Amino acid sequence: MKGILLNNLGSPDSTETKDVKKYLGEFLMDERVIDIPFWKRWILIKGIILKIRPKKSGTAYKKIWWKEGSPLVVISERFTKKSNQKNRYSCRIGHALWFYEYGKRY
């Protein structure tokens, strides 16, 4: 059995300020997202951005949030489930059965 990983950067667990702050902290502290020396990134993110941005971002997330959760996560999970159902028997390549799995970085 082989698999295809459908991956994205993720989303906060909820629109609450604490969850948005946690997500932004993990996401923005990644050196591949903001490519500056660690100490500068730490001051920028922990000292400035995470003090003001989570509440504003939480408000913005509330405008697009679905009952089921983050649209990005919900759509990704639905796509994964539908792809596995549709391809359960038809996605054989050679002798291997392929399946889809969803993952998020943060």
N, C-alpha and C positions, 0 to 999 in steps of 0.2 A: 504494500500500500504506500502511495506517495501523496504528498499534499501540496497545496498552494496556499501560502500565507497572504491574506489580505490585511495590510497594515496601514495605520495612519497615526498621527501624532496624539490623538486622544482628545479628551474633553474633561471639564470639571465633573465631579460626581453630582453636583447640584448647582443651583444658582446662588446658593448662600455664600456670603463673603468669605467665610473660612475655607470652603471648598475651592472657590475661585482662586484665593490666595495660594493655597497649596499647589494647585495646578500651574498657575503662572510661575510660582517659584521653581518648580521642577523644570518646566519648559524653558523659561528664560535663563536659568543657570546653566543650561547645556551649552558647552563651548561651541557646538556646531550651529547654534541658533544665534548667539551673539558672540562674534569672533573677536574678543578683546581679552587681554590678560585677566586671569581669575580675580585678582584683587580689585581691578577696576569694575569688572562685571558684578562682583559681590557688593561693592559700594552702590553702584547704579541700581541693581535689583533690590537688594535687602534694605538699602538706605533711602531710596527714593520711590521706585516704582511700586513695591509691595505695600507701601504706606498709603498710596492714593488710588492706585489702579483697580484693585480687586472689587471695591464697591461699585465703581463705574462700570466695570466689565460685567459684574453680576447683574446690574440693571439692564445692560444690553442683552445678556444671555436670556433674561426673563422674557424679553420681547419675542424671541425665536424658539424658546424651550417648548417641548411637547409634553403631554401628560406622561408618556412613557419614559421621558428623559431627554438627553441631548440628541438633537436631530442627527448629528454625525454618527453617534454610537448606534442609535436605533436603526438608521438606514443601513449601516455596515452590518449589523447583526441580521437584519432581514435579508440582505443580499446574500450573506453567507448561508443562511438557512435555505433560501430558495435555490441557490446554486447547488447545494448538496442534494436537495430533493430532486431537482431536475436532472442532475447528472449522476444520480445514484447508480444507474445501470448503463448509461450511455457515455460516461467519461473514461472509458478504458483506453489507454494509450499503450500499445504493446500488450504486455501481460499484467501491467500494474493498474490498480484501481486508484484513481486520484480523488482526493477530497479537499474541501476548502475549510480554512480556519481563519478566524478574525482575531487580530491582536492590535493593541495600541501601545504606544511608547510611554506615555505619561498617564 
